[in-house]
């Protein structure tokens, strides 16, 4: 099996497993992050979520425990190619850069890892963005009663019917801008810390996996905070995509940033960041699983 296919499959499987494990936390994060752009909450039909605990309790009570995985299948469908292309592209892109010794050229070594990770993330996002949009809309459905969308196909169909194909790509500009610092820090810092990790190839499975998880968790948390304002704006823009353009609250990326900071304060750009920090356990799991799977296949040199 070629290195590309090993990287592709390892990245996809790692992502699917991790996303399913952390789906409840991710849904809570999305609900808190998008509630100020949710029509049912704006109108007062559904009360605001006051925090992570309140959100967990109400979702379980109003929609049932299974609702924590609402949109998870779409997320896996989205995440499999996203993570797979991220890892596969990252290794291919990094090979295009000159080699740098982590001991004598640390700055260059770190910059190459950051650039490769950022470019891989931007490229993969452009391929799967409509699925990312659908994931946001399915997971942000609130309250009891009839759902706004019945599933992935219904979400895509209704959005295209009301806003055209372009509606599926609302917010892609800020997403590409935001994915570069996120993936750059996420992959770049992980690769850099891994290069400095003395237990990276330890024969003790627990020690090796534990040290990799520590590197991965540090990378995921810092990456999440570095790009979170961009993610908030992206989700807000996605929340209005199925409406006619004349009814949009935000006219674009800059307008969205401006209105959030003016009406809600700068801290509003980080709504749901606490839940997102918990969610990074899944992102760390992806990196560790990928590293272990590729090691088994001998893909890592």
Secondary structure as UniProt FT lines:
FT   HELIX           3..34
FT   HELIX           35..37
FT   HELIX           39..42
FT   TURN            43..44
FT   HELIX           52..63
FT   HELIX           65..69
FT   TURN            70..71
FT   HELIX           72..96
FT   TURN            102..104
FT   HELIX           106..139
FT   HELIX           152..163
FT   HELIX           165..169
FT   TURN            170..171
FT   HELIX           172..196
FT   TURN            198..201
FT   HELIX           205..238
FT   TURN            239..242
FT   HELIX           245..247
FT   HELIX           253..263
FT   HELIX           266..270
FT   TURN            271..272
FT   HELIX           273..297
//
